[in-house]
Amino acid sequence: MAQQAGVWKSGKGKGRRTPKGRQLSDAALAEVRALLGERPRRRDLLLEFLHLIQDSYGHLSAAHLRALAEEMRLSMAEVQEVSSFYAHFDVVREGETPPPALTIRVCDSLSCELAGSEQLAEHLRAGVNPADVRILRAPCMGRCDMAPIAEVGHNHIDHATPEKVLSATTSGEIEPTIPPYEAYEAYVEGGGYTRLRELRESGDPDTCAEIVLSSGLRGLGGAGFPSGKKWEFVRAGKGPKYVAVNGDEGEPGTFKDRVLLETEPHVFLEGVLMAAWAIDAEKAFIYLRDEYPAARKILKQEIAKIEQSGIIPAGYIDLRRGAGAYICGEESAMIESIEGKRGLPRHRPPYVAQVGIFNRPTLVHNIETLYWIARIMREGPEIMSDVLHNGRQGLRSYSVSGRVAKAGVYLLPAGSTITDVIEAAGGMAEGHRFYAYQPGGPSSGLLPATLNNVPLDFDTLQPHGTFIGSAAVVVLSDQDRARDAALNMLRFFEDESCGQCTPCRVGCEKAVKLMQADKWDQPLLEELCEVMGDASICGLGQAAPNPIRLVMKHFADEI
């Protein structure tokens, strides 16, 4: 074929026959268009479209990413930076080998490590052909009550053993198992959505906000901000408003939201719609972590039913799918992800109540908070405010795992101590003696067994250098070392740091290295902790030093 004259030319010579960068493949463009169908090509749907490609082809090829950028009128750089940010997207460049058809993820968070996940992963690597199956370590999957956990495709194997995992692999059991739950029909028969209709007909939003405030309900995702106050702030905003549900329950040891979604999804959904009514929201977004495929299927099915019933118009609740990024549990990072971007926390102020999704006032609640909003509006604020224990008011759902006889979610008075929590979980596991505990996720660090009379609630743990967070309680025994648990926590933070700020990104990495020494360099670690706490942008880097500081304070004999 004769050499054609260049069409991109800025001087002497033949010039280029194509633009710089990756060239568009007509075949890949046709495949992407077929997957997207009639969906609008909006920027905020970028993650959803990446999931479509990943689910269909098992990876994100360079050709498909180039075609997606073309179809969405985005730069290749924008698509590349988003797809490479999230752990559940497998980006494959030209000349690289795509991953095997099947992926098995083995949880390596604290509860699963205590249950033998490292040994499980080793046995699995020895038992599969790496050309057909890849074994990956993965952060918490929100099933700590059934540790250790492995995920074959999208099928979670509870109390996983090599035999159970390999059996599911051989038989092709890769889809999630849907547990029994209260469906729309049963919920309505029991009076569900009646209170929502009453509020829409004759309710007063200000009165409802006062009811929520009088109950004492505070945000149960970790921050603990009074829920009714949030309504007031967002209602005062101008222009369209949104509700954003933070379902990215990624704090290791936490699984209460998953249990609620997989048992009583409509109590939660009615709470979403009540909150949306109270602030006159134009739309509600539910951002659900990708590690909850069964809950996602339940929500998709049940949201369709309430749309068909006429309770909401089609599309009013927009269910969005996370992609394996713990940082998206931070509310502004979640909003960035909903908008189709990397989940990088925003600088504040402004706060999301004023400038949230699409720069509009946004009410952010987590799943458990909305569950309780529905119950408070249906049953009255007394269900929370009349519960008193150890000078504390209300109820809390504690996710309990580790060295206890019966791990699970336990609804207890908010003033419960670790002694109460362990007793609710059937006591210590046989052969184990209570040694230490994580009161509220890795961000809260570790406390010794001697601090067994402190109420596990908002504001009660701060004098001890920690906080209740998501009430994710992991119990350690005399067979464990606090320093090993703290190292597990910092490795998690190292993996999950978004990388935006140097103190967190580099600090977590350096901390992990220092913590592996036989004898810790405590002055250097304390200096590092101070820098991370003072200079990190968001709560991840600010709270990551807690496990280090509390081990140095309470378990000095180990280091």
SEFI-692017 format. One line per 10 residues: number of its first residue (from 1); for each residue x, y negated, z negated of C-alpha. Coordinates in nm, 3 decimals, decimal comma. Each point is the difference from the previous one (the first is absolute). Layout:
BEGIN
NUM = X:Y:Z ~ ...
//
This chain:
BEGIN
1 = 0,000:0,000:0,000 ~ 0,136:-0,338:0,095 ~ 0,100:-0,230:-0,284 ~ -0,270:-0,262:-0,049 ~ 0,077:-0,359:-0,068 ~ -0,013:-0,091:-0,365 ~ -0,309:-0,184:-0,120 ~ 0,146:-0,121:-0,334 ~ 0,298:-0,208:0,098 ~ 0,175:-0,292:-0,164
11 = 0,303:-0,040:0,224 ~ 0,219:0,180:0,248 ~ -0,040:0,376:0,040 ~ -0,280:0,241:0,061 ~ -0,189:-0,066:-0,323 ~ -0,226:0,243:-0,185 ~ -0,283:0,199:0,151 ~ -0,173:0,043:-0,339 ~ -0,034:-0,215:-0,311 ~ 0,235:0,067:-0,288
21 = -0,104:0,245:-0,270 ~ -0,208:0,318:0,011 ~ -0,187:0,050:0,322 ~ -0,372:0,068:-0,001 ~ -0,107:0,353:0,092 ~ -0,328:0,019:0,188 ~ -0,063:0,349:-0,139 ~ 0,057:-0,111:-0,360 ~ -0,221:-0,304:0,052 ~ -0,280:0,222:0,130
31 = 0,036:0,230:-0,305 ~ -0,011:-0,293:-0,243 ~ -0,304:-0,149:0,171 ~ -0,178:0,336:-0,018 ~ 0,068:0,019:-0,375 ~ -0,113:-0,356:-0,071 ~ -0,314:0,035:0,209 ~ -0,242:-0,289:-0,045 ~ 0,154:-0,124:-0,325 ~ 0,082:-0,370:-0,005
41 = 0,369:-0,074:0,047 ~ 0,032:-0,209:-0,315 ~ 0,336:-0,048:-0,170 ~ -0,138:0,107:-0,339 ~ -0,078:0,346:0,143 ~ 0,365:0,074:0,080 ~ 0,042:0,252:-0,283 ~ -0,320:0,180:0,098 ~ 0,125:0,031:0,359 ~ 0,340:0,125:-0,115
51 = -0,182:0,268:-0,200 ~ -0,193:0,103:0,311 ~ 0,323:0,057:0,190 ~ 0,176:0,171:-0,292 ~ -0,296:0,234:-0,058 ~ -0,033:0,086:0,369 ~ 0,366:0,050:0,092 ~ 0,169:0,070:-0,335 ~ 0,233:-0,298:0,037 ~ 0,030:-0,349:0,147
61 = 0,206:0,014:0,317 ~ 0,177:-0,305:0,140 ~ -0,220:0,023:0,311 ~ -0,322:-0,003:-0,204 ~ 0,118:-0,289:-0,216 ~ 0,089:-0,198:0,311 ~ -0,342:0,078:0,149 ~ -0,177:-0,097:-0,323 ~ 0,185:-0,331:-0,007 ~ -0,110:-0,064:0,359
71 = -0,361:0,093:-0,069 ~ -0,022:-0,217:-0,312 ~ 0,196:-0,291:0,151 ~ 0,257:0,019:-0,278 ~ 0,375:-0,015:0,020 ~ 0,185:0,328:-0,018 ~ 0,180:-0,133:-0,308 ~ -0,328:-0,044:-0,188 ~ -0,117:0,353:0,074 ~ 0,342:0,145:-0,079
81 = 0,037:-0,175:-0,334 ~ -0,345:0,110:-0,118 ~ 0,030:0,361:0,117 ~ 0,345:0,042:-0,156 ~ -0,107:-0,151:-0,334 ~ -0,244:0,276:-0,100 ~ 0,120:0,345:-0,109 ~ -0,282:0,193:0,169 ~ 0,088:-0,118:0,350 ~ 0,270:0,197:0,183
91 = 0,164:-0,238:0,247 ~ 0,191:0,188:0,271 ~ 0,232:-0,194:0,230 ~ 0,111:0,098:0,347 ~ 0,221:0,307:-0,007 ~ -0,100:0,096:-0,354 ~ -0,167:0,330:-0,084 ~ -0,358:-0,031:-0,129 ~ -0,071:0,152:-0,343 ~ -0,136:0,357:-0,017
101 = -0,372:0,050:0,051 ~ -0,061:0,058:-0,372 ~ 0,121:-0,198:-0,299 ~ -0,009:0,124:-0,359 ~ 0,040:-0,269:-0,262 ~ 0,104:0,098:-0,352 ~ -0,068:-0,252:-0,274 ~ 0,309:-0,102:-0,195 ~ -0,155:-0,236:-0,254 ~ 0,040:0,057:-0,374
111 = -0,292:0,235:-0,071 ~ 0,082:0,220:0,298 ~ 0,371:-0,001:-0,082 ~ -0,085:0,121:-0,350 ~ -0,208:0,277:0,162 ~ 0,287:0,118:0,223 ~ -0,043:-0,186:0,328 ~ 0,374:-0,001:0,072 ~ 0,015:0,379:-0,014 ~ -0,317:0,019:0,211
121 = 0,156:-0,215:0,272 ~ 0,317:0,211:0,001 ~ -0,199:0,324:0,041 ~ -0,206:-0,153:0,281 ~ 0,307:-0,118:0,191 ~ 0,135:0,353:-0,017 ~ -0,330:0,149:0,114 ~ -0,082:-0,198:0,315 ~ 0,151:-0,057:0,339 ~ 0,108:-0,366:0,006
131 = -0,075:-0,013:0,372 ~ -0,368:0,069:-0,073 ~ -0,053:-0,147:-0,346 ~ 0,171:-0,284:-0,183 ~ 0,009:-0,031:-0,379 ~ -0,001:-0,354:-0,138 ~ 0,016:-0,131:-0,353 ~ -0,283:-0,244:-0,059 ~ -0,112:-0,239:-0,273 ~ -0,304:0,058:-0,221
141 = -0,307:0,136:0,181 ~ -0,243:-0,080:-0,281 ~ -0,054:0,360:-0,108 ~ 0,226:0,009:-0,307 ~ -0,256:0,203:-0,194 ~ 0,069:0,293:0,235 ~ 0,380:-0,028:0,027 ~ 0,205:0,101:0,184 ~ -0,162:-0,122:0,322 ~ 0,085:0,073:0,361
151 = -0,186:-0,134:0,303 ~ -0,016:0,221:0,310 ~ -0,102:-0,238:0,275 ~ -0,289:-0,171:-0,183 ~ -0,082:0,297:-0,222 ~ 0,108:-0,040:-0,362 ~ 0,110:0,320:-0,172 ~ -0,067:-0,033:-0,374 ~ 0,227:0,180:-0,248 ~ 0,213:0,073:0,303
161 = 0,218:0,308:0,026 ~ 0,215:0,102:0,298 ~ -0,245:0,282:0,073 ~ -0,307:-0,228:0,002 ~ 0,168:-0,263:0,216 ~ 0,141:0,247:0,253 ~ -0,336:0,178:0,017 ~ -0,175:-0,327:0,090 ~ 0,274:-0,071:0,255 ~ -0,037:0,339:0,167
171 = -0,380:-0,013:0,010 ~ -0,010:-0,356:0,133 ~ -0,186:-0,145:-0,300 ~ 0,098:-0,363:0,055 ~ -0,325:-0,191:-0,058 ~ -0,111:-0,138:-0,338 ~ -0,243:0,195:-0,217 ~ -0,306:-0,209:-0,088 ~ -0,097:0,048:-0,366 ~ -0,365:-0,002:-0,116
181 = -0,123:-0,355:-0,064 ~ -0,321:-0,201:-0,048 ~ -0,119:-0,081:0,351 ~ -0,225:-0,289:0,104 ~ -0,325:0,196:-0,026 ~ 0,064:0,113:-0,359 ~ 0,120:-0,345:-0,103 ~ -0,310:-0,174:0,135 ~ -0,225:0,260:-0,161 ~ 0,158:-0,091:-0,333
191 = -0,072:-0,371:0,048 ~ 0,310:-0,096:0,192 ~ 0,002:-0,334:0,187 ~ -0,323:-0,108:-0,177 ~ 0,188:-0,253:-0,212 ~ 0,180:-0,132:0,310 ~ -0,335:-0,061:0,171 ~ -0,128:-0,180:-0,311 ~ 0,304:-0,226:-0,007 ~ -0,035:-0,085:0,366
201 = -0,367:-0,086:-0,047 ~ 0,009:-0,202:-0,322 ~ 0,342:0,015:-0,162 ~ 0,214:-0,297:-0,101 ~ 0,374:0,037:0,074 ~ 0,103:-0,225:-0,288 ~ -0,205:0,205:-0,245 ~ 0,153:0,320:0,134 ~ 0,350:-0,140:-0,041 ~ -0,084:-0,079:-0,363
211 = -0,126:0,356:-0,052 ~ 0,327:0,140:0,132 ~ 0,198:-0,242:-0,218 ~ -0,202:0,089:-0,310 ~ 0,075:0,368:0,054 ~ 0,370:-0,073:-0,043 ~ 0,085:0,169:0,331 ~ 0,348:-0,082:0,125 ~ 0,173:0,108:0,320 ~ 0,084:0,368:-0,036
221 = 0,264:0,013:0,273 ~ 0,262:-0,121:-0,244 ~ -0,010:-0,380:-0,021 ~ -0,295:-0,020:-0,239 ~ -0,145:-0,332:0,117 ~ -0,362:-0,056:-0,120 ~ -0,220:0,125:0,286 ~ -0,279:-0,256:-0,038 ~ 0,253:-0,286:0,018 ~ 0,118:0,124:0,339
231 = -0,355:-0,033:0,132 ~ -0,014:-0,362:-0,113 ~ 0,329:-0,089:0,168 ~ -0,090:0,160:0,333 ~ -0,355:-0,137:0,003 ~ 0,141:-0,350:-0,038 ~ 0,194:0,040:0,325 ~ -0,123:-0,149:0,326 ~ -0,080:0,182:0,322 ~ -0,034:0,374:0,062
241 = 0,101:0,228:-0,286 ~ 0,107:0,363:-0,013 ~ 0,020:0,288:-0,245 ~ 0,315:0,213:0,013 ~ 0,000:0,329:-0,188 ~ 0,344:0,111:-0,110 ~ -0,012:0,377:0,043 ~ 0,376:0,037:0,034 ~ 0,032:0,190:-0,326 ~ 0,370:0,068:0,041
251 = 0,135:-0,037:-0,355 ~ 0,142:0,346:-0,081 ~ -0,210:0,174:-0,260 ~ -0,320:-0,181:0,101 ~ -0,293:0,190:0,147 ~ -0,315:-0,138:-0,163 ~ -0,118:-0,181:0,315 ~ 0,032:0,317:0,208 ~ -0,213:0,190:-0,252 ~ -0,271:-0,268:0,012
261 = -0,007:-0,002:0,381 ~ -0,013:0,378:0,018 ~ -0,285:0,028:-0,252 ~ -0,211:-0,320:-0,011 ~ 0,076:-0,200:0,315 ~ -0,334:-0,183:0,005 ~ 0,039:-0,149:-0,348 ~ 0,318:-0,159:0,133 ~ -0,164:-0,104:0,331 ~ -0,291:-0,163:-0,180
271 = 0,254:-0,189:-0,210 ~ 0,169:-0,120:0,319 ~ -0,328:-0,131:0,136 ~ -0,094:-0,165:-0,331 ~ 0,331:-0,185:-0,010 ~ -0,039:-0,096:0,367 ~ -0,349:-0,135:-0,070 ~ 0,123:-0,193:-0,305 ~ 0,255:-0,199:0,202 ~ -0,205:-0,008:0,325
281 = 0,267:0,198:0,184 ~ -0,009:0,017:0,378 ~ 0,162:0,343:-0,004 ~ 0,156:0,259:-0,231 ~ 0,327:0,180:0,074 ~ 0,095:0,325:-0,172 ~ 0,374:0,068:0,023 ~ 0,050:0,368:-0,083 ~ 0,338:0,169:-0,030 ~ 0,080:0,256:0,268
291 = 0,072:0,263:-0,265 ~ -0,377:0,032:-0,065 ~ -0,131:0,163:0,321 ~ -0,290:0,175:-0,175 ~ -0,118:-0,324:-0,159 ~ 0,029:-0,174:0,337 ~ -0,226:0,259:0,163 ~ -0,253:-0,033:-0,282 ~ -0,006:-0,378:0,027 ~ -0,035:0,001:0,379
301 = -0,294:0,237:-0,021 ~ -0,175:-0,176:-0,288 ~ 0,053:-0,353:0,136 ~ -0,164:0,117:0,323 ~ -0,300:0,115:-0,204 ~ -0,050:-0,334:-0,176 ~ 0,031:-0,171:0,338 ~ -0,270:0,228:0,142 ~ -0,223:-0,069:-0,300 ~ 0,013:-0,373:0,070
311 = 0,170:-0,094:-0,327 ~ 0,283:-0,159:0,199 ~ 0,048:-0,075:0,369 ~ 0,245:0,209:0,198 ~ 0,357:-0,109:-0,061 ~ -0,070:-0,201:-0,316 ~ 0,229:0,233:-0,195 ~ 0,326:0,038:0,191 ~ 0,194:0,307:-0,118 ~ 0,371:-0,048:0,062
321 = 0,268:0,268:-0,024 ~ 0,334:-0,055:-0,168 ~ 0,312:0,163:0,137 ~ 0,219:0,101:-0,292 ~ 0,125:-0,323:-0,157 ~ -0,021:-0,037:-0,380 ~ 0,060:-0,374:0,029 ~ -0,345:-0,038:0,158 ~ -0,145:0,049:-0,346 ~ 0,109:-0,359:-0,061
331 = -0,304:-0,204:0,101 ~ 0,166:-0,244:0,239 ~ 0,202:0,280:0,165 ~ -0,326:0,192:0,043 ~ -0,155:-0,302:0,171 ~ 0,298:-0,027:0,233 ~ -0,051:0,367:0,089 ~ -0,373:-0,050:0,058 ~ 0,097:-0,275:0,244 ~ 0,213:0,252:0,193
341 = 0,340:-0,110:-0,131 ~ 0,278:0,137:-0,215 ~ -0,105:0,026:-0,363 ~ 0,222:-0,278:-0,132 ~ -0,119:-0,183:-0,314 ~ -0,078:-0,367:0,050 ~ 0,146:-0,282:-0,201 ~ -0,253:-0,146:-0,242 ~ -0,163:-0,246:-0,034 ~ -0,227:-0,009:0,191
351 = -0,176:0,299:-0,153 ~ -0,212:0,242:0,200 ~ -0,317:-0,126:-0,168 ~ 0,057:-0,322:0,200 ~ 0,204:0,122:0,299 ~ -0,050:0,370:0,061 ~ -0,104:0,202:0,304 ~ 0,023:-0,215:0,314 ~ 0,081:-0,292:-0,236 ~ -0,349:0,016:-0,153
361 = -0,098:0,026:-0,368 ~ 0,018:0,369:-0,088 ~ -0,123:0,195:-0,301 ~ 0,234:0,291:-0,075 ~ -0,111:0,282:-0,230 ~ 0,125:0,354:-0,040 ~ -0,226:0,305:0,028 ~ -0,053:0,066:-0,370 ~ -0,085:-0,365:-0,068 ~ -0,276:0,009:0,263
371 = -0,127:0,330:-0,139 ~ -0,047:-0,167:-0,338 ~ -0,155:-0,311:0,153 ~ -0,277:0,220:0,144 ~ -0,056:0,173:-0,332 ~ 0,002:-0,326:-0,197 ~ -0,256:-0,157:0,233 ~ -0,219:0,311:-0,018 ~ 0,039:0,092:-0,368 ~ 0,092:-0,329:-0,163
381 = 0,328:-0,146:-0,133 ~ -0,043:0,192:-0,325 ~ 0,138:0,318:0,155 ~ 0,338:-0,172:-0,023 ~ -0,035:-0,271:-0,263 ~ -0,154:0,226:-0,269 ~ 0,289:0,248:0,006 ~ 0,247:-0,095:-0,274 ~ 0,308:0,194:-0,110 ~ 0,314:-0,114:-0,181
391 = -0,113:-0,360:0,040 ~ -0,030:0,032:0,378 ~ -0,310:-0,029:0,215 ~ -0,113:0,205:0,300 ~ 0,086:0,323:0,179 ~ 0,301:0,114:0,202 ~ 0,060:0,286:0,239 ~ 0,337:0,153:-0,084 ~ 0,172:0,211:0,267 ~ 0,184:0,256:-0,212
401 = 0,266:0,242:0,126 ~ 0,333:0,149:-0,095 ~ 0,053:0,229:-0,299 ~ -0,363:0,019:-0,113 ~ -0,228:0,302:-0,015 ~ -0,263:-0,138:0,236 ~ 0,095:-0,287:0,230 ~ -0,283:-0,213:0,141 ~ -0,186:-0,331:-0,021 ~ -0,139:-0,073:-0,346
411 = -0,248:-0,280:-0,073 ~ 0,083:-0,123:-0,350 ~ -0,042:-0,316:-0,207 ~ 0,247:-0,266:0,109 ~ 0,165:0,001:-0,342 ~ 0,109:0,362:0,029 ~ 0,356:0,086:-0,099 ~ 0,226:0,255:0,164 ~ -0,102:0,239:-0,279 ~ -0,365:-0,038:0,106
421 = 0,090:0,047:0,366 ~ 0,202:0,316:-0,059 ~ -0,278:0,139:-0,220 ~ -0,255:-0,066:0,277 ~ 0,228:0,190:0,240 ~ -0,005:0,308:-0,222 ~ 0,322:-0,077:-0,183 ~ 0,351:0,073:0,115 ~ 0,067:0,285:0,240 ~ 0,097:0,324:-0,168
431 = 0,364:0,004:-0,109 ~ 0,046:-0,376:0,031 ~ 0,045:-0,263:-0,270 ~ -0,091:-0,365:0,063 ~ 0,310:-0,212:0,072 ~ -0,085:-0,304:0,215 ~ -0,265:-0,143:0,229 ~ -0,058:-0,231:0,293 ~ -0,296:-0,221:-0,101 ~ -0,096:-0,155:0,335
441 = 0,198:0,119:0,300 ~ 0,376:-0,028:0,069 ~ -0,028:-0,378:-0,020 ~ -0,076:0,036:-0,370 ~ 0,309:0,208:-0,078 ~ 0,018:0,246:-0,290 ~ -0,088:-0,014:-0,369 ~ 0,108:0,245:-0,273 ~ -0,236:0,235:-0,181 ~ 0,048:-0,203:-0,317
451 = -0,204:-0,283:0,157 ~ -0,314:0,209:-0,018 ~ -0,234:-0,244:-0,173 ~ -0,004:-0,283:0,257 ~ -0,332:-0,052:0,182 ~ 0,051:0,059:0,373 ~ -0,179:-0,308:0,126 ~ 0,058:-0,346:0,145 ~ 0,226:-0,226:-0,207 ~ 0,083:0,263:-0,265
461 = 0,316:0,140:0,157 ~ 0,174:-0,326:0,093 ~ 0,164:-0,033:-0,346 ~ 0,169:0,332:0,076 ~ 0,136:-0,118:0,337 ~ -0,256:0,175:0,216 ~ -0,366:-0,012:0,115 ~ -0,295:0,229:0,069 ~ 0,000:-0,054:0,379 ~ -0,218:0,259:0,170
471 = -0,025:0,216:-0,315 ~ 0,201:0,277:0,168 ~ 0,121:0,202:-0,298 ~ 0,273:0,258:0,053 ~ 0,102:0,196:-0,309 ~ 0,356:0,132:-0,050 ~ 0,108:0,271:-0,240 ~ 0,313:0,106:-0,184 ~ 0,096:0,195:0,312 ~ 0,037:-0,324:0,201
481 = 0,245:-0,290:-0,003 ~ -0,119:-0,359:0,010 ~ 0,302:-0,102:0,210 ~ -0,098:0,254:0,270 ~ -0,356:-0,131:0,003 ~ 0,124:-0,359:0,028 ~ 0,228:0,099:0,291 ~ -0,300:0,156:0,176 ~ -0,189:-0,328:-0,044 ~ 0,284:-0,215:0,136
491 = 0,045:0,230:0,298 ~ -0,366:-0,054:0,074 ~ 0,043:-0,378:-0,016 ~ 0,311:0,022:0,217 ~ -0,196:0,188:0,266 ~ -0,305:-0,224:-0,019 ~ 0,159:-0,345:-0,018 ~ -0,127:-0,194:0,302 ~ 0,347:-0,152:0,045 ~ -0,121:-0,359:0,021
501 = 0,200:-0,128:-0,296 ~ 0,359:0,087:-0,083 ~ -0,035:0,036:-0,380 ~ -0,251:0,283:0,041 ~ 0,144:0,164:0,313 ~ 0,361:0,006:-0,116 ~ -0,075:0,009:-0,372 ~ -0,193:0,327:0,014 ~ 0,275:0,160:0,207 ~ 0,275:-0,110:-0,238
511 = -0,203:0,107:-0,303 ~ -0,044:0,352:0,137 ~ 0,376:0,032:0,049 ~ 0,080:-0,134:-0,348 ~ -0,259:0,227:-0,165 ~ 0,163:0,313:0,141 ~ 0,314:-0,054:-0,206 ~ 0,046:0,226:-0,303 ~ 0,033:-0,310:-0,216 ~ -0,199:-0,306:0,103
521 = 0,171:-0,337:0,036 ~ -0,263:-0,169:-0,215 ~ 0,124:-0,362:0,021 ~ 0,012:0,021:0,378 ~ -0,343:0,165:0,019 ~ -0,148:-0,267:-0,227 ~ 0,147:-0,274:0,219 ~ -0,148:0,170:0,306 ~ -0,339:0,032:-0,170 ~ 0,002:-0,370:-0,084
531 = 0,069:-0,102:0,359 ~ -0,268:0,234:0,138 ~ -0,260:-0,117:-0,249 ~ 0,071:-0,370:0,051 ~ 0,053:-0,017:0,376 ~ -0,221:0,265:0,164 ~ -0,299:-0,126:0,197 ~ -0,264:0,243:-0,125 ~ -0,081:0,239:-0,282 ~ 0,193:0,292:0,147
541 = 0,341:-0,153:-0,050 ~ -0,105:-0,182:-0,316 ~ -0,123:0,319:-0,172 ~ 0,253:0,248:0,142 ~ 0,250:-0,073:-0,283 ~ -0,247:0,115:-0,269 ~ 0,099:0,369:0,008 ~ 0,368:-0,098:-0,033 ~ -0,050:-0,242:-0,287 ~ -0,229:0,232:-0,197
551 = 0,236:0,297:0,032 ~ 0,286:-0,218:-0,125 ~ -0,219:-0,117:-0,288 ~ -0,165:0,323:-0,113 ~ 0,214:0,283:0,139 ~ 0,353:-0,134:-0,040 ~ 0,128:0,341:-0,114 ~ -0,062:0,134:0,354 ~ 0,211:-0,259:0,181
//
